[in-house]
Amino acid sequence: MADLLVKPRGTHGKVHDITPESAGWSYVGFGLYRLHPGETAAEATGNREVILVLVEGKARISAAGQNF
């Protein structure tokens, strides 16, 4: 089993980037962004299914030409 304790790579921006390959998993990955108000994050997801979880704050989200 992969080591499940991974410390963040900093305090700002993308602080976690766990891929299925790096974790030894088949499908699921995990990324965590810590952003200041007004900052943005963007990633190309290709054909991967993505779930966004907002832990706090507000967000403007766009995907496939749609705004949410």
C-alpha positions as CSV (number, residue, x, y, z in Angstrom):
1,M,0.0,0.0,0.0
2,A,1.2,3.5,-0.8
3,D,2.3,5.9,2.0
4,L,-0.9,7.8,2.8
5,L,0.8,10.6,4.7
6,V,2.0,13.3,2.3
7,K,2.9,16.8,3.5
8,P,2.0,19.9,1.4
9,R,4.7,21.3,-0.9
10,G,4.3,24.8,0.5
11,T,1.6,27.1,1.7
12,H,0.3,28.7,-1.5
13,G,-0.7,27.6,-4.9
14,K,-0.9,23.9,-5.7
15,V,0.3,22.4,-2.5
16,H,-0.7,18.8,-3.2
17,D,-0.6,16.9,-6.5
18,I,-1.2,13.2,-5.9
19,T,-1.5,11.3,-9.1
20,P,-2.6,7.7,-9.4
21,E,0.9,6.8,-10.5
22,S,2.6,8.6,-7.6
23,A,0.2,7.0,-5.1
24,G,0.2,3.5,-6.6
25,W,-3.5,3.7,-7.3
26,S,-5.3,2.7,-10.5
27,Y,-7.6,5.7,-11.1
28,V,-8.0,8.4,-8.4
29,G,-5.8,11.4,-8.0
30,F,-6.0,14.4,-5.7
31,G,-4.9,18.0,-6.0
32,L,-5.2,20.9,-3.5
33,Y,-4.9,24.6,-4.2
34,R,-4.5,27.2,-1.5
35,L,-5.4,30.6,-3.1
36,H,-5.8,34.1,-2.0
37,P,-9.0,36.1,-2.9
38,G,-8.9,37.0,-6.6
39,E,-6.4,34.3,-7.6
40,T,-7.1,31.6,-10.2
41,A,-6.2,28.0,-10.8
42,A,-6.5,26.1,-14.0
43,E,-5.7,22.6,-15.2
44,A,-6.3,20.7,-18.4
45,T,-8.2,17.6,-17.4
46,G,-8.5,15.9,-20.8
47,N,-10.9,13.0,-20.6
48,R,-10.6,12.6,-16.8
49,E,-13.7,13.0,-14.7
50,V,-13.1,15.8,-12.1
51,I,-14.8,16.6,-8.8
52,L,-14.3,20.1,-7.3
53,V,-14.7,20.5,-3.5
54,L,-14.6,24.0,-2.1
55,V,-13.4,23.9,1.5
56,E,-14.0,27.6,2.1
57,G,-14.7,30.8,0.2
58,K,-16.4,31.3,-3.1
59,A,-15.5,30.3,-6.7
60,R,-16.3,31.1,-10.2
61,I,-15.9,27.9,-12.2
62,S,-15.9,27.4,-16.0
63,A,-15.6,24.1,-17.9
64,A,-16.2,23.2,-21.5
65,G,-17.3,26.7,-22.3
66,Q,-19.8,26.9,-19.5
67,N,-19.7,29.1,-16.4
68,F,-21.0,27.8,-13.1
